[in-house]
Amino acid sequence: MTAVAEPLTHTIVPETAATGPRLAWLRDRGMGASVLVAALSAGFGVVLVETTAYLGAVLQADPFIGDSDSLALVVGILSVLLTGVAMYVAAIVTANTFSTIIAGRTRQIALMRLIGASARSQRSEVGRQGLIVGVIGAAIGLVAGVGLAALGVQIGSQLIGTTPQDFTLAQPFMALPVVGVALTTWAAAWAGSRRVLTVTPLQAIGGSVERSHDEVSRPSRHIGVWILLVTGALLLAAGVGLGLLHPLGVVVAFFGGVLSFTGLATGSVLFMPPVLRLVGRMFGSSATARLAAENALRYPERSSRMAIGVVMGVTLVTMFAVALESVKQMMIGQSGGDMPPEFFAPFDAFAGVMMVLVAVSAVIAAVGLVNLLTIGVVQRRRELGLLRSIGLSNRQVRRMVLLEATHITVAATLTGLVLGVVYGWIAAQSLLGSVPTYPDFAPAGLVAPHVPWLPIVIIVVATAVLTLVAAAAPTRLATRVAPVEALAAD
């Protein structure tokens, strides 16, 4: 008898988030940066909690002001507000990141739908990934925050000469930013993945899909945006009006600012394209410049997601700078200009510390820009391969990607500066409008906004640096793959 060997067949199943190891999806582009954003937010919150507790213990140990809790209360309120701002920025950056990742997974999600998976199960999977990202980032932030706090305590002890006896690094309230960041990241991933519900099995034949201008501009899609904007604008106006009678007008204005800016952030696809179109005209009419400008406008949803993070960072820094400078100038005006510069040294130091703390939120937003720009280049491999196959050189492709980054950061910076000046003036006006002034102790009334030029220059320089950093990795990725391989990619 003759043994006939049967041919061996091997079925190769490509490794994806569904078929690979349970946490293989953490290697996807965008996930690492999302973990970093969560870690920065949680670490920032932990450091602020530890700083507040340390300053409170120092003040309690002081023989002159130890009986007064007012300053410690003010520091505590500031730490809560700044932690909330950092978590707010991180949530929007995370939601935008997951929205971009979902656009790149359109074909994979459609394939899962084609073999029977429901849209809700797919969205639940994305939500679970967001929760895991949040937990990992919060844990890293907790460790890093406690380490930085321990270092800060050592430095502070050397500066003031003593260490408060009642202070410990094991503060129970540091669990709040850690748990808050984990839950916020999960909620942001869930919000950013809402597009999963609209993916159809038919889209399995395509690649990553971003919605066009006509699709994202339908009025019915943005009813909630207009409700937030109108409600926020009314509260801002009410805060300014109430500020003429009582300083608590700033509280009303604060909620108006949160609602109105949330409306601007969620509806950025309505407001950023006109600014991008205007800025695009500044880059000339060369082929690469026109391509860069058209790429930003062709898919406004992707460009707006990239820009809004920078808008948030610039707006926050400018707002605090304008509000603090307006307060300082009003104090100088009330003193008749006779106060020596040393009188304002504590105020300037406080303003400097506040600017540094607010800048942490700007760094979080900058990480979001770098992440989204990199993901966008990866998802456009076919497009970039086609451009290279029809004659564009590596240098032209790199220049196009750099111009895209410049286009977005310039538009975002200009928008953020305008919004920052407006929000900063509203904050100063609602706080100072009822303050008695010399010589007749009448209310201050309308307060003129004052723009400090040094922070503005720093913002512009930081934006230029951010553009180069944000474009570094994408420009390398854009030219690393051969045109034939790029055209063959999904």
ZAMARGU-4260 file (C-alpha; in steps of 0.2 Angstrom, whole numbers, plus 5000, padded with zeros to 4 digits):
<rodrens>
0) 5000/5000/5000 | 5005/5017/4996 | 5003/5031/5009 | 4997/5047/5001 | 5001/5062/5011
5) 4987/5074/5012 | 4992/5092/5008 | 4993/5103/5023 | 4983/5119/5022 | 4986/5134/5034
10) 4973/5147/5037 | 4982/5163/5042 | 4970/5175/5052 | 4977/5193/5053 | 4980/5199/5070
15) 4968/5213/5075 | 4961/5220/5091 | 4948/5207/5090 | 4959/5192/5086 | 4975/5196/5094
20) 4980/5197/5113 | 4967/5205/5124 | 4977/5221/5126 | 4985/5221/5109 | 4975/5237/5104
25) 4985/5247/5116 | 4999/5247/5102 | 4987/5256/5090 | 4992/5273/5086 | 4984/5286/5097
30) 4982/5274/5112 | 4999/5278/5119 | 4996/5297/5118 | 4978/5295/5126 | 4987/5286/5141
35) 4999/5300/5142 | 4985/5313/5142 | 4976/5304/5156 | 4993/5302/5166 | 4996/5321/5164
40) 4979/5325/5170 | 4979/5313/5185 | 4997/5318/5190 | 4992/5337/5189 | 4977/5334/5200
45) 4987/5324/5213 | 5001/5337/5213 | 4988/5351/5216 | 4980/5341/5230 | 4996/5337/5239
50) 5001/5356/5236 | 4985/5362/5244 | 4987/5350/5259 | 5005/5356/5261 | 5002/5374/5260
55) 4987/5372/5272 | 4999/5363/5285 | 5012/5377/5283 | 4999/5391/5286 | 4992/5382/5301
60) 5009/5380/5308 | 5012/5399/5306 | 5011/5408/5322 | 5003/5424/5314 | 4991/5417/5302
65) 4988/5400/5309 | 4971/5404/5316 | 4964/5410/5299 | 4959/5397/5286 | 4955/5409/5272
70) 4971/5408/5262 | 4971/5389/5263 | 4953/5389/5257 | 4957/5400/5243 | 4971/5389/5238
75) 4960/5374/5239 | 4947/5382/5228 | 4960/5386/5215 | 4967/5368/5215 | 4949/5361/5212
80) 4946/5373/5198 | 4963/5370/5190 | 4961/5351/5191 | 4943/5353/5184 | 4950/5363/5169
85) 4964/5350/5166 | 4951/5336/5166 | 4940/5346/5155 | 4954/5348/5142 | 4959/5330/5143
90) 4941/5324/5141 | 4939/5334/5124 | 4956/5329/5118 | 4952/5310/5122 | 4935/5311/5114
95) 4943/5319/5098 | 4957/5306/5098 | 4944/5291/5099 | 4933/5299/5086 | 4948/5300/5074
100) 4953/5282/5079 | 4935/5276/5075 | 4936/5284/5058 | 4952/5274/5054 | 4943/5258/5060
105) 4928/5260/5049 | 4932/5245/5038 | 4936/5234/5053 | 4920/5239/5062 | 4910/5236/5046
110) 4917/5219/5044 | 4912/5214/5062 | 4895/5221/5058 | 4895/5210/5042 | 4898/5194/5052
115) 4884/5198/5065 | 4891/5210/5078 | 4880/5223/5084 | 4884/5242/5084 | 4881/5242/5102
120) 4893/5228/5106 | 4906/5237/5096 | 4903/5253/5105 | 4904/5244/5122 | 4921/5237/5116
125) 4927/5255/5113 | 4920/5261/5129 | 4930/5247/5138 | 4946/5252/5130 | 4943/5270/5135
130) 4941/5264/5153 | 4957/5253/5153 | 4966/5268/5145 | 4960/5279/5159 | 4964/5267/5173
135) 4982/5265/5166 | 4985/5283/5164 | 4977/5288/5181 | 4988/5275/5189 | 5004/5282/5181
140) 4998/5299/5185 | 4996/5294/5203 | 5013/5287/5205 | 5021/5302/5196 | 5011/5315/5205
145) 5016/5307/5222 | 5034/5307/5217 | 5034/5325/5212 | 5025/5330/5227 | 5038/5321/5238
150) 5052/5331/5229 | 5042/5347/5231 | 5040/5344/5250 | 5059/5342/5251 | 5062/5358/5242
155) 5049/5367/5251 | 5056/5361/5268 | 5073/5368/5264 | 5066/5384/5258 | 5055/5388/5274
160) 5067/5379/5286 | 5054/5367/5294 | 5042/5353/5289 | 5024/5354/5295 | 5022/5340/5308
165) 5004/5336/5303 | 5007/5334/5284 | 5008/5317/5276 | 5009/5312/5257 | 4995/5300/5260
170) 4981/5312/5257 | 4964/5304/5255 | 4958/5318/5243 | 4971/5313/5230 | 4959/5299/5225
175) 4947/5311/5218 | 4957/5317/5203 | 4963/5299/5200 | 4946/5291/5200 | 4939/5307/5190
180) 4952/5305/5176 | 4948/5287/5174 | 4929/5290/5173 | 4931/5305/5162 | 4942/5296/5150
185) 4929/5282/5149 | 4915/5294/5146 | 4926/5304/5133 | 4929/5287/5124 | 4911/5283/5124
190) 4906/5300/5117 | 4920/5300/5104 | 4914/5282/5098 | 4896/5287/5095 | 4900/5286/5076
195) 4901/5267/5078 | 4882/5267/5078 | 4881/5274/5060 | 4894/5262/5052 | 4885/5250/5040
200) 4891/5233/5034 | 4892/5240/5017 | 4907/5251/5022 | 4918/5235/5024 | 4923/5238/5006
205) 4931/5255/5010 | 4945/5261/5021 | 4945/5275/5034 | 4931/5287/5031 | 4930/5305/5037
210) 4913/5314/5035 | 4913/5327/5021 | 4909/5346/5024 | 4891/5343/5018 | 4888/5329/5030
215) 4894/5338/5045 | 4886/5354/5041 | 4868/5348/5042 | 4858/5359/5054 | 4849/5345/5063
220) 4866/5338/5069 | 4870/5353/5079 | 4855/5358/5089 | 4863/5354/5105 | 4878/5365/5100
225) 4867/5380/5098 | 4858/5377/5114 | 4875/5377/5123 | 4881/5393/5114 | 4865/5403/5117
230) 4863/5397/5135 | 4882/5401/5138 | 4881/5418/5130 | 4866/5423/5141 | 4875/5417/5157
235) 4890/5427/5151 | 4879/5443/5149 | 4871/5440/5165 | 4887/5438/5174 | 4893/5455/5167
240) 4877/5463/5172 | 4877/5455/5190 | 4895/5460/5191 | 4890/5478/5191 | 4881/5475/5207
245) 4891/5461/5216 | 4907/5452/5213 | 4898/5435/5213 | 4894/5439/5195 | 4910/5430/5191
250) 4902/5414/5197 | 4888/5416/5184 | 4900/5421/5171 | 4911/5405/5175 | 4897/5394/5171
255) 4893/5404/5155 | 4910/5402/5150 | 4910/5383/5152 | 4894/5381/5143 | 4898/5392/5129
260) 4916/5385/5126 | 4909/5367/5127 | 4897/5373/5113 | 4912/5380/5103 | 4922/5364/5106
265) 4908/5352/5101 | 4903/5362/5086 | 4921/5367/5081 | 4917/5359/5064 | 4905/5374/5061
270) 4917/5388/5066 | 4935/5382/5062 | 4933/5379/5043 | 4930/5398/5039 | 4946/5402/5050
275) 4956/5389/5041 | 4950/5395/5024 | 4956/5413/5029 | 4973/5407/5035 | 4975/5396/5020
280) 4976/5411/5009 | 4992/5417/5018 | 5002/5402/5012 | 5003/5407/4994 | 4998/5397/4978
285) 5012/5384/4976 | 5006/5366/4973 | 5011/5360/4991 | 5003/5375/4999 | 4987/5373/4990
290) 4986/5355/4994 | 4989/5358/5012 | 4975/5371/5012 | 4963/5360/5003 | 4967/5345/5014
295) 4962/5355/5029 | 4945/5360/5021 | 4941/5344/5013 | 4938/5334/5029 | 4933/5348/5041
300) 4929/5336/5055 | 4947/5330/5056 | 4955/5347/5055 | 4943/5354/5068 | 4947/5340/5080
305) 4966/5344/5078 | 4963/5363/5080 | 4951/5364/5095 | 4964/5357/5107 | 4976/5371/5103
310) 4962/5383/5104 | 4958/5377/5122 | 4976/5379/5127 | 4979/5396/5120 | 4962/5402/5126
315) 4965/5397/5144 | 4982/5405/5145 | 4977/5421/5137 | 4961/5422/5147 | 4971/5421/5164
320) 4984/5433/5158 | 4971/5446/5152 | 4961/5444/5168 | 4976/5446/5180 | 4983/5460/5170
325) 4966/5470/5170 | 4966/5467/5189 | 4983/5474/5191 | 4981/5489/5180 | 4965/5493/5190
330) 4975/5493/5206 | 4989/5504/5198 | 4975/5516/5193 | 4968/5517/5210 | 4984/5520/5218
335) 4987/5535/5206 | 5003/5527/5199 | 5012/5531/5216 | 5015/5513/5221 | 5033/5506/5220
340) 5035/5491/5208 | 5040/5480/5224 | 5022/5482/5230 | 5016/5471/5215 | 5029/5458/5217
345) 5018/5446/5227 | 5004/5449/5214 | 5016/5446/5199 | 5023/5430/5208 | 5005/5424/5210
350) 5001/5427/5192 | 5017/5418/5187 | 5012/5403/5197 | 4994/5403/5190 | 5001/5405/5172
355) 5012/5390/5174 | 4998/5379/5182 | 4986/5384/5167 | 5000/5380/5155 | 4999/5362/5160
360) 4982/5361/5152 | 4990/5369/5136 | 5003/5355/5136 | 4988/5342/5137 | 4980/5350/5122
365) 4997/5350/5113 | 4999/5332/5115 | 4982/5330/5107 | 4987/5339/5092 | 5003/5329/5089
370) 4993/5313/5092 | 4979/5318/5080 | 4991/5324/5066 | 5001/5308/5067 | 4985/5297/5066
375) 4979/5307/5051 | 4995/5304/5041 | 4994/5285/5045 | 4976/5285/5039 | 4980/5294/5023
380) 4994/5282/5017 | 4985/5278/5001 | 4983/5297/4997 | 5001/5301/5001 | 5007/5286/4990
385) 4996/5292/4976 | 5004/5310/4977 | 5021/5302/4977 | 5017/5291/4962 | 5011/5306/4951
390) 5027/5315/4954 | 5028/5324/4971 | 5045/5322/4979 | 5049/5317/4997 | 5053/5335/5001
395) 5037/5341/4994 | 5027/5329/5004 | 5036/5333/5020 | 5033/5352/5016 | 5014/5349/5013
400) 5012/5340/5030 | 5022/5354/5039 | 5011/5367/5030 | 4996/5357/5036 | 5002/5358/5054
405) 5006/5376/5052 | 4989/5380/5044 | 4980/5372/5059 | 4991/5379/5073 | 4990/5397/5066
410) 4971/5396/5064 | 4970/5389/5081 | 4981/5402/5089 | 4972/5417/5081 | 4955/5410/5087
415) 4962/5406/5105 | 4969/5423/5107 | 4953/5432/5102 | 4943/5420/5113 | 4955/5422/5127
420) 4954/5441/5127 | 4935/5441/5127 | 4934/5428/5141 | 4947/5437/5151 | 4939/5453/5150
425) 4922/5446/5155 | 4930/5438/5170 | 4938/5454/5175 | 4922/5464/5172 | 4911/5452/5182
430) 4923/5452/5196 | 4928/5470/5197 | 4913/5480/5190 | 4905/5483/5208 | 4922/5486/5217
435) 4922/5503/5225 | 4935/5515/5218 | 4943/5531/5224 | 4940/5545/5227 | 4921/5544/5230
440) 4920/5525/5232 | 4908/5523/5217 | 4907/5506/5208 | 4921/5504/5195 | 4908/5501/5181
445) 4915/5496/5165 | 4933/5489/5166 | 4944/5491/5151 | 4953/5475/5146 | 4972/5475/5146
450) 4982/5463/5136 | 5000/5459/5143 | 5011/5457/5128 | 5024/5446/5136 | 5012/5431/5137
455) 5006/5434/5120 | 5024/5433/5113 | 5027/5417/5123 | 5011/5410/5116 | 5016/5414/5098
460) 5034/5406/5101 | 5027/5391/5109 | 5015/5389/5094 | 5029/5389/5082 | 5039/5376/5092
465) 5023/5366/5094 | 5021/5366/5075 | 5038/5359/5072 | 5036/5346/5086 | 5019/5341/5079
470) 5025/5339/5062 | 5041/5330/5066 | 5034/5312/5067 | 5021/5314/5053 | 5033/5320/5041
475) 5044/5305/5043 | 5029/5293/5042 | 5023/5302/5026 | 5039/5297/5017 | 5044/5281/5025
480) 5033/5269/5015 | 5036/5266/4996 | 5022/5273/4985 | 5018/5255/4979 | 5016/5249/4997
485) 5005/5264/5002 | 4994/5262/4987 | 4991/5243/4992 | 4987/5248/5010 | 4969/5248/5016
</rodrens>
